[in-house]
Amino acid sequence: MSISAHITKTCRGVFFHLHNIRKIKKYLSEDSLCTIFHAFITSQLSYCSLMYGLPNVQISKQQHVQNAAVIYLT
């Protein structure tokens, strides 16, 4: 698998989790929401951020996911 395909797959997975977390957000306490967020979102994004020296296109995909996570969960 190429790096580009890996990042695309990871971003797709994060958006899937964000969508599902958003559906149940109103039923969770703030602490529970933070725990779920870190378990499903931050862990995947942290793994992608280890890829140093990527082209700007790949970095912007990851940045888009991070920005969406903040919007989805606020």
C-alpha positions as CSV (number, residue, x, y, z in Angstrom):
1,M,0.0,0.0,0.0
2,S,1.3,3.4,-0.9
3,I,1.5,6.3,1.7
4,S,-1.1,8.2,-0.3
5,A,-3.5,5.2,-0.1
6,H,-2.8,4.7,3.5
7,I,-3.5,8.3,4.4
8,T,-6.7,8.3,2.4
9,K,-7.9,5.2,4.1
10,T,-7.1,6.5,7.5
11,C,-8.9,9.8,6.8
12,R,-11.9,8.0,5.6
13,G,-11.9,5.9,8.8
14,V,-11.6,9.0,11.0
15,F,-14.6,10.6,9.2
16,F,-16.6,7.5,9.7
17,H,-15.9,7.5,13.5
18,L,-16.5,11.3,13.7
19,H,-19.9,10.8,12.1
20,N,-20.8,8.0,14.5
21,I,-19.6,9.9,17.5
22,R,-21.6,13.0,16.5
23,K,-24.8,10.8,16.5
24,I,-24.3,9.8,20.1
25,K,-22.6,13.0,21.4
26,K,-25.7,14.3,23.1
27,Y,-25.9,11.2,25.3
28,L,-22.3,11.4,26.6
29,S,-20.7,13.4,29.3
30,E,-17.8,15.7,28.4
31,D,-15.3,13.3,29.9
32,S,-16.8,10.3,28.0
33,L,-16.7,12.3,24.8
34,C,-13.1,13.2,25.3
35,T,-12.2,9.6,26.0
36,I,-14.0,8.3,22.9
37,F,-12.5,11.1,20.8
38,H,-8.9,10.2,21.9
39,A,-9.5,6.5,21.4
40,F,-10.9,6.7,17.9
41,I,-9.7,9.9,16.4
42,T,-6.5,11.2,18.0
43,S,-4.8,7.8,18.0
44,Q,-5.3,7.4,14.2
45,L,-4.2,11.0,13.5
46,S,-1.1,10.7,15.7
47,Y,-0.1,7.6,13.8
48,C,-0.3,9.5,10.5
49,S,1.6,12.5,11.9
50,L,4.7,10.2,12.3
51,M,5.1,10.4,8.5
52,Y,7.7,13.1,8.2
53,G,8.5,14.8,4.9
54,L,5.2,14.1,3.1
55,P,4.0,16.3,0.2
56,N,1.7,19.2,1.1
57,V,-1.3,17.4,-0.5
58,Q,-1.0,14.6,2.1
59,I,-0.4,16.9,5.0
60,S,-3.5,19.0,4.0
61,K,-5.7,15.9,4.1
62,Q,-4.6,15.2,7.6
63,Q,-5.1,18.9,8.5
64,H,-8.6,18.8,7.0
65,V,-9.5,15.8,9.2
66,Q,-8.2,17.6,12.3
67,N,-10.2,20.7,11.5
68,A,-13.4,18.7,10.9
69,A,-12.9,16.9,14.2
70,V,-12.9,20.2,16.1
71,I,-16.1,21.3,14.2
72,Y,-17.9,18.0,14.6
73,L,-17.3,17.8,18.3
74,T,-18.0,21.3,19.4
